[in-house]
Amino acid sequence: MNWIVVLPFAAGSLAGMLIGRIIAHFLAGSKLQQGFAVVSMGVPVWMIIRLFWMG
């Protein structure tokens, strides 16, 4: 395993989980699901836009 590649992703995941736990206390479950859905739809749209814009 190439740890130089893995460590930034692992650190980002850990930070995201910790921040998500804090935010989850302030939001209802349905709002968390809606937010996840928006992000899940936004990422591929952003990738497609980048594909055609950056060529």
mmCIF entry with sequence, helices, sheets and N, C-alpha, C, O atoms, coordinates in Angstrom:
data_MODEL
# 
_entry.id   MODEL 
# 
_entity.id                         1 
_entity.type                       polymer 
_entity.pdbx_number_of_molecules   1 
# 
_entity_poly.entity_id                      1 
_entity_poly.type                           'polypeptide(L)' 
_entity_poly.nstd_linkage                   no 
_entity_poly.nstd_monomer                   no 
_entity_poly.pdbx_seq_one_letter_code       MNWIVVLPFAAGSLAGMLIGRIIAHFLAGSKLQQGFAVVSMGVPVWMIIRLFWMG 
_entity_poly.pdbx_seq_one_letter_code_can   MNWIVVLPFAAGSLAGMLIGRIIAHFLAGSKLQQGFAVVSMGVPVWMIIRLFWMG 
_entity_poly.pdbx_strand_id                 A 
# 
loop_
_entity_poly_seq.entity_id 
_entity_poly_seq.num 
_entity_poly_seq.mon_id 
_entity_poly_seq.hetero 
1 1  MET n 
1 2  ASN n 
1 3  TRP n 
1 4  ILE n 
1 5  VAL n 
1 6  VAL n 
1 7  LEU n 
1 8  PRO n 
1 9  PHE n 
1 10 ALA n 
1 11 ALA n 
1 12 GLY n 
1 13 SER n 
1 14 LEU n 
1 15 ALA n 
1 16 GLY n 
1 17 MET n 
1 18 LEU n 
1 19 ILE n 
1 20 GLY n 
1 21 ARG n 
1 22 ILE n 
1 23 ILE n 
1 24 ALA n 
1 25 HIS n 
1 26 PHE n 
1 27 LEU n 
1 28 ALA n 
1 29 GLY n 
1 30 SER n 
1 31 LYS n 
1 32 LEU n 
1 33 GLN n 
1 34 GLN n 
1 35 GLY n 
1 36 PHE n 
1 37 ALA n 
1 38 VAL n 
1 39 VAL n 
1 40 SER n 
1 41 MET n 
1 42 GLY n 
1 43 VAL n 
1 44 PRO n 
1 45 VAL n 
1 46 TRP n 
1 47 MET n 
1 48 ILE n 
1 49 ILE n 
1 50 ARG n 
1 51 LEU n 
1 52 PHE n 
1 53 TRP n 
1 54 MET n 
1 55 GLY n 
# 
_struct_asym.id          A 
_struct_asym.entity_id   1 
# 
loop_
_struct_conf.conf_type_id 
_struct_conf.id 
_struct_conf.pdbx_PDB_helix_id 
_struct_conf.beg_label_comp_id 
_struct_conf.beg_label_asym_id 
_struct_conf.beg_label_seq_id 
_struct_conf.pdbx_beg_PDB_ins_code 
_struct_conf.end_label_comp_id 
_struct_conf.end_label_asym_id 
_struct_conf.end_label_seq_id 
_struct_conf.pdbx_end_PDB_ins_code 
_struct_conf.beg_auth_comp_id 
_struct_conf.beg_auth_asym_id 
_struct_conf.beg_auth_seq_id 
_struct_conf.end_auth_comp_id 
_struct_conf.end_auth_asym_id 
_struct_conf.end_auth_seq_id 
_struct_conf.pdbx_PDB_helix_class 
_struct_conf.details 
_struct_conf.pdbx_PDB_helix_length 
HELX_P HELX_P1 AA1 TRP A 3  ? ALA A 24 ? TRP A 3  ALA A 24 1 ? 22 
HELX_P HELX_P2 AA2 GLY A 29 ? MET A 54 ? GLY A 29 MET A 54 1 ? 26 
# 
_struct_conf_type.id          HELX_P 
_struct_conf_type.criteria    ? 
_struct_conf_type.reference   ? 
# 
loop_
_atom_site.group_PDB 
_atom_site.id 
_atom_site.type_symbol 
_atom_site.label_atom_id 
_atom_site.label_alt_id 
_atom_site.label_comp_id 
_atom_site.label_asym_id 
_atom_site.label_entity_id 
_atom_site.label_seq_id 
_atom_site.pdbx_PDB_ins_code 
_atom_site.Cartn_x 
_atom_site.Cartn_y 
_atom_site.Cartn_z 
_atom_site.occupancy 
_atom_site.B_iso_or_equiv 
_atom_site.pdbx_formal_charge 
_atom_site.auth_seq_id 
_atom_site.auth_comp_id 
_atom_site.auth_asym_id 
_atom_site.auth_atom_id 
_atom_site.pdbx_PDB_model_num 
ATOM 1   N N  . MET A 1 1  ? 0.844   -1.174 0.000   1.00 0.00 ? 1  MET A N  1 
ATOM 2   C CA . MET A 1 1  ? 0.000   0.000  0.000   1.00 0.00 ? 1  MET A CA 1 
ATOM 3   C C  . MET A 1 1  ? 0.891   1.239  0.000   1.00 0.00 ? 1  MET A C  1 
ATOM 4   O O  . MET A 1 1  ? 1.862   1.322  0.751   1.00 0.00 ? 1  MET A O  1 
ATOM 5   N N  . ASN A 1 2  ? 0.547   2.185  -0.843  1.00 0.00 ? 2  ASN A N  1 
ATOM 6   C CA . ASN A 1 2  ? 1.315   3.423  -0.947  1.00 0.00 ? 2  ASN A CA 1 
ATOM 7   C C  . ASN A 1 2  ? 0.780   4.411  0.096   1.00 0.00 ? 2  ASN A C  1 
ATOM 8   O O  . ASN A 1 2  ? -0.222  5.089  -0.133  1.00 0.00 ? 2  ASN A O  1 
ATOM 9   N N  . TRP A 1 3  ? 1.457   4.481  1.231   1.00 0.00 ? 3  TRP A N  1 
ATOM 10  C CA . TRP A 1 3  ? 0.979   5.280  2.360   1.00 0.00 ? 3  TRP A CA 1 
ATOM 11  C C  . TRP A 1 3  ? 0.991   6.776  2.068   1.00 0.00 ? 3  TRP A C  1 
ATOM 12  O O  . TRP A 1 3  ? 0.222   7.527  2.668   1.00 0.00 ? 3  TRP A O  1 
ATOM 13  N N  . ILE A 1 4  ? 1.837   7.210  1.172   1.00 0.00 ? 4  ILE A N  1 
ATOM 14  C CA . ILE A 1 4  ? 1.879   8.633  0.821   1.00 0.00 ? 4  ILE A CA 1 
ATOM 15  C C  . ILE A 1 4  ? 0.568   9.045  0.153   1.00 0.00 ? 4  ILE A C  1 
ATOM 16  O O  . ILE A 1 4  ? 0.130   10.186 0.298   1.00 0.00 ? 4  ILE A O  1 
ATOM 17  N N  . VAL A 1 5  ? -0.048  8.135  -0.567  1.00 0.00 ? 5  VAL A N  1 
ATOM 18  C CA . VAL A 1 5  ? -1.327  8.408  -1.213  1.00 0.00 ? 5  VAL A CA 1 
ATOM 19  C C  . VAL A 1 5  ? -2.476  8.196  -0.228  1.00 0.00 ? 5  VAL A C  1 
ATOM 20  O O  . VAL A 1 5  ? -3.445  8.956  -0.226  1.00 0.00 ? 5  VAL A O  1 
ATOM 21  N N  . VAL A 1 6  ? -2.367  7.172  0.601   1.00 0.00 ? 6  VAL A N  1 
ATOM 22  C CA . VAL A 1 6  ? -3.467  6.796  1.496   1.00 0.00 ? 6  VAL A CA 1 
ATOM 23  C C  . VAL A 1 6  ? -3.660  7.791  2.634   1.00 0.00 ? 6  VAL A C  1 
ATOM 24  O O  . VAL A 1 6  ? -4.799  8.109  2.977   1.00 0.00 ? 6  VAL A O  1 
ATOM 25  N N  . LEU A 1 7  ? -2.599  8.282  3.219   1.00 0.00 ? 7  LEU A N  1 
ATOM 26  C CA . LEU A 1 7  ? -2.694  9.119  4.414   1.00 0.00 ? 7  LEU A CA 1 
ATOM 27  C C  . LEU A 1 7  ? -3.530  10.393 4.230   1.00 0.00 ? 7  LEU A C  1 
ATOM 28  O O  . LEU A 1 7  ? -4.332  10.701 5.112   1.00 0.00 ? 7  LEU A O  1 
ATOM 29  N N  . PRO A 1 8  ? -3.389  11.140 3.144   1.00 0.00 ? 8  PRO A N  1 
ATOM 30  C CA . PRO A 1 8  ? -4.259  12.322 3.000   1.00 0.00 ? 8  PRO A CA 1 
ATOM 31  C C  . PRO A 1 8  ? -5.745  11.958 2.928   1.00 0.00 ? 8  PRO A C  1 
ATOM 32  O O  . PRO A 1 8  ? -6.580  12.671 3.483   1.00 0.00 ? 8  PRO A O  1 
ATOM 33  N N  . PHE A 1 9  ? -6.081  10.858 2.253   1.00 0.00 ? 9  PHE A N  1 
ATOM 34  C CA . PHE A 1 9  ? -7.480  10.441 2.184   1.00 0.00 ? 9  PHE A CA 1 
ATOM 35  C C  . PHE A 1 9  ? -7.985  9.994  3.548   1.00 0.00 ? 9  PHE A C  1 
ATOM 36  O O  . PHE A 1 9  ? -9.112  10.307 3.932   1.00 0.00 ? 9  PHE A O  1 
ATOM 37  N N  . ALA A 1 10 ? -7.154  9.267  4.276   1.00 0.00 ? 10 ALA A N  1 
ATOM 38  C CA . ALA A 1 10 ? -7.547  8.818  5.611   1.00 0.00 ? 10 ALA A CA 1 
ATOM 39  C C  . ALA A 1 10 ? -7.731  10.020 6.546   1.00 0.00 ? 10 ALA A C  1 
ATOM 40  O O  . ALA A 1 10 ? -8.689  10.064 7.318   1.00 0.00 ? 10 ALA A O  1 
ATOM 41  N N  . ALA A 1 11 ? -6.829  10.977 6.478   1.00 0.00 ? 11 ALA A N  1 
ATOM 42  C CA . ALA A 1 11 ? -6.936  12.164 7.332   1.00 0.00 ? 11 ALA A CA 1 
ATOM 43  C C  . ALA A 1 11 ? -8.188  12.972 6.979   1.00 0.00 ? 11 ALA A C  1 
ATOM 44  O O  . ALA A 1 11 ? -8.880  13.460 7.872   1.00 0.00 ? 11 ALA A O  1 
ATOM 45  N N  . GLY A 1 12 ? -8.479  13.112 5.701   1.00 0.00 ? 12 GLY A N  1 
ATOM 46  C CA . GLY A 1 12 ? -9.680  13.821 5.276   1.00 0.00 ? 12 GLY A CA 1 
ATOM 47  C C  . GLY A 1 12 ? -10.951 13.111 5.717   1.00 0.00 ? 12 GLY A C  1 
ATOM 48  O O  . GLY A 1 12 ? -11.916 13.753 6.131   1.00 0.00 ? 12 GLY A O  1 
ATOM 49  N N  . SER A 1 13 ? -10.949 11.795 5.628   1.00 0.00 ? 13 SER A N  1 
ATOM 50  C CA . SER A 1 13 ? -12.115 11.021 6.077   1.00 0.00 ? 13 SER A CA 1 
ATOM 51  C C  . SER A 1 13 ? -12.327 11.167 7.569   1.00 0.00 ? 13 SER A C  1 
ATOM 52  O O  . SER A 1 13 ? -13.457 11.349 8.021   1.00 0.00 ? 13 SER A O  1 
ATOM 53  N N  . LEU A 1 14 ? -11.266 11.090 8.330   1.00 0.00 ? 14 LEU A N  1 
ATOM 54  C CA . LEU A 1 14 ? -11.371 11.228 9.779   1.00 0.00 ? 14 LEU A CA 1 
ATOM 55  C C  . LEU A 1 14 ? -11.878 12.618 10.157  1.00 0.00 ? 14 LEU A C  1 
ATOM 56  O O  . LEU A 1 14 ? -12.755 12.751 11.011  1.00 0.00 ? 14 LEU A O  1 
ATOM 57  N N  . ALA A 1 15 ? -11.334 13.639 9.530   1.00 0.00 ? 15 ALA A N  1 
ATOM 58  C CA . ALA A 1 15 ? -11.776 15.007 9.808   1.00 0.00 ? 15 ALA A CA 1 
ATOM 59  C C  . ALA A 1 15 ? -13.244 15.181 9.431   1.00 0.00 ? 15 ALA A C  1 
ATOM 60  O O  . ALA A 1 15 ? -14.000 15.813 10.169  1.00 0.00 ? 15 ALA A O  1 
ATOM 61  N N  . GLY A 1 16 ? -13.656 14.628 8.291   1.00 0.00 ? 16 GLY A N  1 
ATOM 62  C CA . GLY A 1 16 ? -15.048 14.719 7.865   1.00 0.00 ? 16 GLY A CA 1 
ATOM 63  C C  . GLY A 1 16 ? -15.998 14.023 8.824   1.00 0.00 ? 16 GLY A C  1 
ATOM 64  O O  . GLY A 1 16 ? -17.089 14.521 9.100   1.00 0.00 ? 16 GLY A O  1 
ATOM 65  N N  . MET A 1 17 ? -15.579 12.868 9.331   1.00 0.00 ? 17 MET A N  1 
ATOM 66  C CA . MET A 1 17 ? -16.429 12.155 10.292  1.00 0.00 ? 17 MET A CA 1 
ATOM 67  C C  . MET A 1 17 ? -16.579 12.942 11.584  1.00 0.00 ? 17 MET A C  1 
ATOM 68  O O  . MET A 1 17 ? -17.675 13.020 12.140  1.00 0.00 ? 17 MET A O  1 
ATOM 69  N N  . LEU A 1 18 ? -15.497 13.519 12.062  1.00 0.00 ? 18 LEU A N  1 
ATOM 70  C CA . LEU A 1 18 ? -15.565 14.283 13.310  1.00 0.00 ? 18 LEU A CA 1 
ATOM 71  C C  . LEU A 1 18 ? -16.425 15.537 13.151  1.00 0.00 ? 18 LEU A C  1 
ATOM 72  O O  . LEU A 1 18 ? -17.232 15.852 14.025  1.00 0.00 ? 18 LEU A O  1 
ATOM 73  N N  . ILE A 1 19 ? -16.254 16.240 12.051  1.00 0.00 ? 19 ILE A N  1 
ATOM 74  C CA . ILE A 1 19 ? -17.060 17.429 11.790  1.00 0.00 ? 19 ILE A CA 1 
ATOM 75  C C  . ILE A 1 19 ? -18.522 17.039 11.587  1.00 0.00 ? 19 ILE A C  1 
ATOM 76  O O  . ILE A 1 19 ? -19.422 17.738 12.052  1.00 0.00 ? 19 ILE A O  1 
ATOM 77  N N  . GLY A 1 20 ? -18.762 15.923 10.894  1.00 0.00 ? 20 GLY A N  1 
ATOM 78  C CA . GLY A 1 20 ? -20.120 15.449 10.670  1.00 0.00 ? 20 GLY A CA 1 
ATOM 79  C C  . GLY A 1 20 ? -20.846 15.096 11.956  1.00 0.00 ? 20 GLY A C  1 
ATOM 80  O O  . GLY A 1 20 ? -22.047 15.333 12.081  1.00 0.00 ? 20 GLY A O  1 
ATOM 81  N N  . ARG A 1 21 ? -20.120 14.531 12.911  1.00 0.00 ? 21 ARG A N  1 
ATOM 82  C CA . ARG A 1 21 ? -20.735 14.213 14.204  1.00 0.00 ? 21 ARG A CA 1 
ATOM 83  C C  . ARG A 1 21 ? -21.191 15.472 14.928  1.00 0.00 ? 21 ARG A C  1 
ATOM 84  O O  . ARG A 1 21 ? -22.248 15.488 15.559  1.00 0.00 ? 21 ARG A O  1 
ATOM 85  N N  . ILE A 1 22 ? -20.395 16.514 14.832  1.00 0.00 ? 22 ILE A N  1 
ATOM 86  C CA . ILE A 1 22 ? -20.755 17.774 15.481  1.00 0.00 ? 22 ILE A CA 1 
ATOM 87  C C  . ILE A 1 22 ? -21.981 18.384 14.810  1.00 0.00 ? 22 ILE A C  1 
ATOM 88  O O  . ILE A 1 22 ? -22.913 18.819 15.488  1.00 0.00 ? 22 ILE A O  1 
ATOM 89  N N  . ILE A 1 23 ? -21.980 18.416 13.492  1.00 0.00 ? 23 ILE A N  1 
ATOM 90  C CA . ILE A 1 23 ? -23.085 19.011 12.743  1.00 0.00 ? 23 ILE A CA 1 
ATOM 91  C C  . ILE A 1 23 ? -24.369 18.205 12.933  1.00 0.00 ? 23 ILE A C  1 
ATOM 92  O O  . ILE A 1 23 ? -25.458 18.779 12.969  1.00 0.00 ? 23 ILE A O  1 
ATOM 93  N N  . ALA A 1 24 ? -24.253 16.874 13.055  1.00 0.00 ? 24 ALA A N  1 
ATOM 94  C CA . ALA A 1 24 ? -25.427 16.012 13.167  1.00 0.00 ? 24 ALA A CA 1 
ATOM 95  C C  . ALA A 1 24 ? -26.258 16.325 14.407  1.00 0.00 ? 24 ALA A C  1 
ATOM 96  O O  . ALA A 1 24 ? -27.465 16.081 14.412  1.00 0.00 ? 24 ALA A O  1 
ATOM 97  N N  . HIS A 1 25 ? -25.649 16.851 15.438  1.00 0.00 ? 25 HIS A N  1 
ATOM 98  C CA . HIS A 1 25 ? -26.387 17.185 16.651  1.00 0.00 ? 25 HIS A CA 1 
ATOM 99  C C  . HIS A 1 25 ? -27.344 18.364 16.443  1.00 0.00 ? 25 HIS A C  1 
ATOM 100 O O  . HIS A 1 25 ? -28.317 18.516 17.181  1.00 0.00 ? 25 HIS A O  1 
ATOM 101 N N  . PHE A 1 26 ? -27.066 19.180 15.452  1.00 0.00 ? 26 PHE A N  1 
ATOM 102 C CA . PHE A 1 26 ? -27.870 20.381 15.216  1.00 0.00 ? 26 PHE A CA 1 
ATOM 103 C C  . PHE A 1 26 ? -28.929 20.208 14.127  1.00 0.00 ? 26 PHE A C  1 
ATOM 104 O O  . PHE A 1 26 ? -29.767 21.092 13.947  1.00 0.00 ? 26 PHE A O  1 
ATOM 105 N N  . LEU A 1 27 ? -28.911 19.102 13.406  1.00 0.00 ? 27 LEU A N  1 
ATOM 106 C CA . LEU A 1 27 ? -29.827 18.896 12.292  1.00 0.00 ? 27 LEU A CA 1 
ATOM 107 C C  . LEU A 1 27 ? -30.698 17.664 12.520  1.00 0.00 ? 27 LEU A C  1 
ATOM 108 O O  . LEU A 1 27 ? -30.262 16.691 13.135  1.00 0.00 ? 27 LEU A O  1 
ATOM 109 N N  . ALA A 1 28 ? -31.909 17.713 12.031  1.00 0.00 ? 28 ALA A N  1 
ATOM 110 C CA . ALA A 1 28 ? -32.803 16.555 12.091  1.00 0.00 ? 28 ALA A CA 1 
ATOM 111 C C  . ALA A 1 28 ? -32.341 15.511 11.074  1.00 0.00 ? 28 ALA A C  1 
ATOM 112 O O  . ALA A 1 28 ? -31.646 15.835 10.111  1.00 0.00 ? 28 ALA A O  1 
ATOM 113 N N  . GLY A 1 29 ? -32.729 14.276 11.295  1.00 0.00 ? 29 GLY A N  1 
ATOM 114 C CA . GLY A 1 29 ? -32.323 13.185 10.415  1.00 0.00 ? 29 GLY A CA 1 
ATOM 115 C C  . GLY A 1 29 ? -32.719 13.399 8.972   1.00 0.00 ? 29 GLY A C  1 
ATOM 116 O O  . GLY A 1 29 ? -31.953 13.090 8.059   1.00 0.00 ? 29 GLY A O  1 
ATOM 117 N N  . SER A 1 30 ? -33.936 13.937 8.760   1.00 0.00 ? 30 SER A N  1 
ATOM 118 C CA . SER A 1 30 ? -34.389 14.162 7.384   1.00 0.00 ? 30 SER A CA 1 
ATOM 119 C C  . SER A 1 30 ? -33.539 15.223 6.684   1.00 0.00 ? 30 SER A C  1 
ATOM 120 O O  . SER A 1 30 ? -33.275 15.120 5.486   1.00 0.00 ? 30 SER A O  1 
ATOM 121 N N  . LYS A 1 31 ? -33.114 16.233 7.426   1.00 0.00 ? 31 LYS A N  1 
ATOM 122 C CA . LYS A 1 31 ? -32.261 17.277 6.825   1.00 0.00 ? 31 LYS A CA 1 
ATOM 123 C C  . LYS A 1 31 ? -30.883 16.715 6.469   1.00 0.00 ? 31 LYS A C  1 
ATOM 124 O O  . LYS A 1 31 ? -30.301 17.098 5.455   1.00 0.00 ? 31 LYS A O  1 
ATOM 125 N N  . LEU A 1 32 ? -30.362 15.813 7.296   1.00 0.00 ? 32 LEU A N  1 
ATOM 126 C CA . LEU A 1 32 ? -29.084 15.169 6.983   1.00 0.00 ? 32 LEU A CA 1 
ATOM 127 C C  . LEU A 1 32 ? -29.200 14.338 5.709   1.00 0.00 ? 32 LEU A C  1 
ATOM 128 O O  . LEU A 1 32 ? -28.299 14.353 4.870   1.00 0.00 ? 32 LEU A O  1 
ATOM 129 N N  . GLN A 1 33 ? -30.311 13.613 5.566   1.00 0.00 ? 33 GLN A N  1 
ATOM 130 C CA . GLN A 1 33 ? -30.519 12.810 4.365   1.00 0.00 ? 33 GLN A CA 1 
ATOM 131 C C  . GLN A 1 33 ? -30.628 13.697 3.124   1.00 0.00 ? 33 GLN A C  1 
ATOM 132 O O  . GLN A 1 33 ? -30.078 13.369 2.073   1.00 0.00 ? 33 GLN A O  1 
ATOM 133 N N  . GLN A 1 34 ? -31.328 14.806 3.247   1.00 0.00 ? 34 GLN A N  1 
ATOM 134 C CA . GLN A 1 34 ? -31.466 15.722 2.115   1.00 0.00 ? 34 GLN A CA 1 
ATOM 135 C C  . GLN A 1 34 ? -30.110 16.317 1.744   1.00 0.00 ? 34 GLN A C  1 
ATOM 136 O O  . GLN A 1 34 ? -29.780 16.426 0.563   1.00 0.00 ? 34 GLN A O  1 
ATOM 137 N N  . GLY A 1 35 ? -29.336 16.696 2.736   1.00 0.00 ? 35 GLY A N  1 
ATOM 138 C CA . GLY A 1 35 ? -28.005 17.236 2.473   1.00 0.00 ? 35 GLY A CA 1 
ATOM 139 C C  . GLY A 1 35 ? -27.108 16.224 1.797   1.00 0.00 ? 35 GLY A C  1 
ATOM 140 O O  . GLY A 1 35 ? -26.372 16.563 0.870   1.00 0.00 ? 35 GLY A O  1 
ATOM 141 N N  . PHE A 1 36 ? -27.164 14.985 2.251   1.00 0.00 ? 36 PHE A N  1 
ATOM 142 C CA . PHE A 1 36 ? -26.366 13.933 1.632   1.00 0.00 ? 36 PHE A CA 1 
ATOM 143 C C  . PHE A 1 36 ? -26.794 13.712 0.188   1.00 0.00 ? 36 PHE A C  1 
ATOM 144 O O  . PHE A 1 36 ? -25.951 13.523 -0.690  1.00 0.00 ? 36 PHE A O  1 
ATOM 145 N N  . ALA A 1 37 ? -28.101 13.736 -0.062  1.00 0.00 ? 37 ALA A N  1 
ATOM 146 C CA . ALA A 1 37 ? -28.607 13.556 -1.424  1.00 0.00 ? 37 ALA A CA 1 
ATOM 147 C C  . ALA A 1 37 ? -28.130 14.677 -2.340  1.00 0.00 ? 37 ALA A C  1 
ATOM 148 O O  . ALA A 1 37 ? -27.739 14.424 -3.479  1.00 0.00 ? 37 ALA A O  1 
ATOM 149 N N  . VAL A 1 38 ? -28.158 15.909 -1.849  1.00 0.00 ? 38 VAL A N  1 
ATOM 150 C CA . VAL A 1 38 ? -27.720 17.049 -2.663  1.00 0.00 ? 38 VAL A CA 1 
ATOM 151 C C  . VAL A 1 38 ? -26.233 16.919 -2.996  1.00 0.00 ? 38 VAL A C  1 
ATOM 152 O O  . VAL A 1 38 ? -25.829 17.135 -4.138  1.00 0.00 ? 38 VAL A O  1 
ATOM 153 N N  . VAL A 1 39 ? -25.434 16.571 -2.012  1.00 0.00 ? 39 VAL A N  1 
ATOM 154 C CA . VAL A 1 39 ? -23.996 16.407 -2.251  1.00 0.00 ? 39 VAL A CA 1 
ATOM 155 C C  . VAL A 1 39 ? -23.748 15.238 -3.199  1.00 0.00 ? 39 VAL A C  1 
ATOM 156 O O  . VAL A 1 39 ? -22.904 15.324 -4.091  1.00 0.00 ? 39 VAL A O  1 
ATOM 157 N N  . SER A 1 40 ? -24.486 14.143 -3.006  1.00 0.00 ? 40 SER A N  1 
ATOM 158 C CA . SER A 1 40 ? -24.319 12.966 -3.859  1.00 0.00 ? 40 SER A CA 1 
ATOM 159 C C  . SER A 1 40 ? -24.681 13.255 -5.312  1.00 0.00 ? 40 SER A C  1 
ATOM 160 O O  . SER A 1 40 ? -24.084 12.678 -6.220  1.00 0.00 ? 40 SER A O  1 
ATOM 161 N N  . MET A 1 41 ? -25.642 14.130 -5.543  1.00 0.00 ? 41 MET A N  1 
ATOM 162 C CA . MET A 1 41 ? -25.994 14.510 -6.912  1.00 0.00 ? 41 MET A CA 1 
ATOM 163 C C  . MET A 1 41 ? -25.052 15.584 -7.444  1.00 0.00 ? 41 MET A C  1 
ATOM 164 O O  . MET A 1 41 ? -24.790 15.647 -8.646  1.00 0.00 ? 41 MET A O  1 
ATOM 165 N N  . GLY A 1 42 ? -24.546 16.422 -6.556  1.00 0.00 ? 42 GLY A N  1 
ATOM 166 C CA . GLY A 1 42 ? -23.697 17.521 -6.996  1.00 0.00 ? 42 GLY A CA 1 
ATOM 167 C C  . GLY A 1 42 ? -22.316 17.092 -7.450  1.00 0.00 ? 42 GLY A C  1 
ATOM 168 O O  . GLY A 1 42 ? -21.749 17.697 -8.359  1.00 0.00 ? 42 GLY A O  1 
ATOM 169 N N  . VAL A 1 43 ? -21.771 16.067 -6.839  1.00 0.00 ? 43 VAL A N  1 
ATOM 170 C CA . VAL A 1 43 ? -20.413 15.634 -7.185  1.00 0.00 ? 43 VAL A CA 1 
ATOM 171 C C  . VAL A 1 43 ? -20.319 15.156 -8.638  1.00 0.00 ? 43 VAL A C  1 
ATOM 172 O O  . VAL A 1 43 ? -19.435 15.621 -9.358  1.00 0.00 ? 43 VAL A O  1 
ATOM 173 N N  . PRO A 1 44 ? -21.190 14.249 -9.103  1.00 0.00 ? 44 PRO A N  1 
ATOM 174 C CA . PRO A 1 44 ? -21.067 13.849 -10.513 1.00 0.00 ? 44 PRO A CA 1 
ATOM 175 C C  . PRO A 1 44 ? -21.350 14.979 -11.490 1.00 0.00 ? 44 PRO A C  1 
ATOM 176 O O  . PRO A 1 44 ? -20.737 15.044 -12.556 1.00 0.00 ? 44 PRO A O  1 
ATOM 177 N N  . VAL A 1 45 ? -22.275 15.876 -11.139 1.00 0.00 ? 45 VAL A N  1 
ATOM 178 C CA . VAL A 1 45 ? -22.537 17.027 -12.004 1.00 0.00 ? 45 VAL A CA 1 
ATOM 179 C C  . VAL A 1 45 ? -21.280 17.885 -12.108 1.00 0.00 ? 45 VAL A C  1 
ATOM 180 O O  . VAL A 1 45 ? -20.907 18.315 -13.199 1.00 0.00 ? 45 VAL A O  1 
ATOM 181 N N  . TRP A 1 46 ? -20.634 18.130 -10.983 1.00 0.00 ? 46 TRP A N  1 
ATOM 182 C CA . TRP A 1 46 ? -19.398 18.912 -10.975 1.00 0.00 ? 46 TRP A CA 1 
ATOM 183 C C  . TRP A 1 46 ? -18.317 18.222 -11.796 1.00 0.00 ? 46 TRP A C  1 
ATOM 184 O O  . TRP A 1 46 ? -17.570 18.883 -12.517 1.00 0.00 ? 46 TRP A O  1 
ATOM 185 N N  . MET A 1 47 ? -18.227 16.892 -11.695 1.00 0.00 ? 47 MET A N  1 
ATOM 186 C CA . MET A 1 47 ? -17.220 16.155 -12.461 1.00 0.00 ? 47 MET A CA 1 
ATOM 187 C C  . MET A 1 47 ? -17.489 16.237 -13.959 1.00 0.00 ? 47 MET A C  1 
ATOM 188 O O  . MET A 1 47 ? -16.554 16.367 -14.750 1.00 0.00 ? 47 MET A O  1 
ATOM 189 N N  . ILE A 1 48 ? -18.764 16.163 -14.359 1.00 0.00 ? 48 ILE A N  1 
ATOM 190 C CA . ILE A 1 48 ? -19.108 16.262 -15.776 1.00 0.00 ? 48 ILE A CA 1 
ATOM 191 C C  . ILE A 1 48 ? -18.798 17.660 -16.294 1.00 0.00 ? 48 ILE A C  1 
ATOM 192 O O  . ILE A 1 48 ? -18.262 17.806 -17.392 1.00 0.00 ? 48 ILE A O  1 
ATOM 193 N N  . ILE A 1 49 ? -19.124 18.678 -15.527 1.00 0.00 ? 49 ILE A N  1 
ATOM 194 C CA . ILE A 1 49 ? -18.827 20.058 -15.926 1.00 0.00 ? 49 ILE A CA 1 
ATOM 195 C C  . ILE A 1 49 ? -17.321 20.236 -16.109 1.00 0.00 ? 49 ILE A C  1 
ATOM 196 O O  . ILE A 1 49 ? -16.871 20.817 -17.097 1.00 0.00 ? 49 ILE A O  1 
ATOM 197 N N  . ARG A 1 50 ? -16.559 19.736 -15.160 1.00 0.00 ? 50 ARG A N  1 
ATOM 198 C CA . ARG A 1 50 ? -15.099 19.827 -15.269 1.00 0.00 ? 50 ARG A CA 1 
ATOM 199 C C  . ARG A 1 50 ? -14.569 19.086 -16.481 1.00 0.00 ? 50 ARG A C  1 
ATOM 200 O O  . ARG A 1 50 ? -13.632 19.545 -17.134 1.00 0.00 ? 50 ARG A O  1 
ATOM 201 N N  . LEU A 1 51 ? -15.171 17.932 -16.787 1.00 0.00 ? 51 LEU A N  1 
ATOM 202 C CA . LEU A 1 51 ? -14.739 17.135 -17.935 1.00 0.00 ? 51 LEU A CA 1 
ATOM 203 C C  . LEU A 1 51 ? -14.858 17.930 -19.224 1.00 0.00 ? 51 LEU A C  1 
ATOM 204 O O  . LEU A 1 51 ? -13.939 17.934 -20.042 1.00 0.00 ? 51 LEU A O  1 
ATOM 205 N N  . PHE A 1 52 ? -15.998 18.607 -19.409 1.00 0.00 ? 52 PHE A N  1 
ATOM 206 C CA . PHE A 1 52 ? -16.214 19.348 -20.642 1.00 0.00 ? 52 PHE A CA 1 
ATOM 207 C C  . PHE A 1 52 ? -15.543 20.722 -20.622 1.00 0.00 ? 52 PHE A C  1 
ATOM 208 O O  . PHE A 1 52 ? -15.152 21.232 -21.672 1.00 0.00 ? 52 PHE A O  1 
ATOM 209 N N  . TRP A 1 53 ? -15.407 21.318 -19.451 1.00 0.00 ? 53 TRP A N  1 
ATOM 210 C CA . TRP A 1 53 ? -14.802 22.641 -19.390 1.00 0.00 ? 53 TRP A CA 1 
ATOM 211 C C  . TRP A 1 53 ? -13.279 22.555 -19.448 1.00 0.00 ? 53 TRP A C  1 
ATOM 212 O O  . TRP A 1 53 ? -12.640 23.342 -20.147 1.00 0.00 ? 53 TRP A O  1 
ATOM 213 N N  . MET A 1 54 ? -12.698 21.614 -18.724 1.00 0.00 ? 54 MET A N  1 
ATOM 214 C CA . MET A 1 54 ? -11.240 21.504 -18.676 1.00 0.00 ? 54 MET A CA 1 
ATOM 215 C C  . MET A 1 54 ? -10.705 20.641 -19.825 1.00 0.00 ? 54 MET A C  1 
ATOM 216 O O  . MET A 1 54 ? -9.507  20.654 -20.106 1.00 0.00 ? 54 MET A O  1 
ATOM 217 N N  . GLY A 1 55 ? -11.584 19.902 -20.478 1.00 0.00 ? 55 GLY A N  1 
ATOM 218 C CA . GLY A 1 55 ? -11.260 19.131 -21.662 1.00 0.00 ? 55 GLY A CA 1 
ATOM 219 C C  . GLY A 1 55 ? -10.435 17.970 -21.391 1.00 0.00 ? 55 GLY A C  1 
ATOM 220 O O  . GLY A 1 55 ? -10.089 17.230 -22.312 1.00 0.00 ? 55 GLY A O  1 
# 
